Amino acid sequence: MADSSKHPGDVRWGWKCPRCDAKTRIKRDPSTRTYRWECVRDACPAVGFGFVSRRRARIALREFRRRNEDVYR
């Protein structure tokens, strides 16, 4: 994440997978005590992990989606 001091906007819901446009889940990983996002489709391997908070995971997902908007289309 480039600058954590910027206001991220609303990060509560509405996030989609950058690869297949399916809904994503933000979950806590009990073994590492960090948060991760993952695509709900079994065939899609998209995942992001190691975030210190649910908010950071959602912001990173949004930034990843913006950077790769045209890559998977």
Buried (B, 14 or more C-beta within 10 A) or exposed (E): EEEEEEEEEEBEEEBBBBBBEEEBEBEEEEEEEBBBBBBEBEEBEBEBBEBEEBBBBBBBBBBBBEEEEEEEE
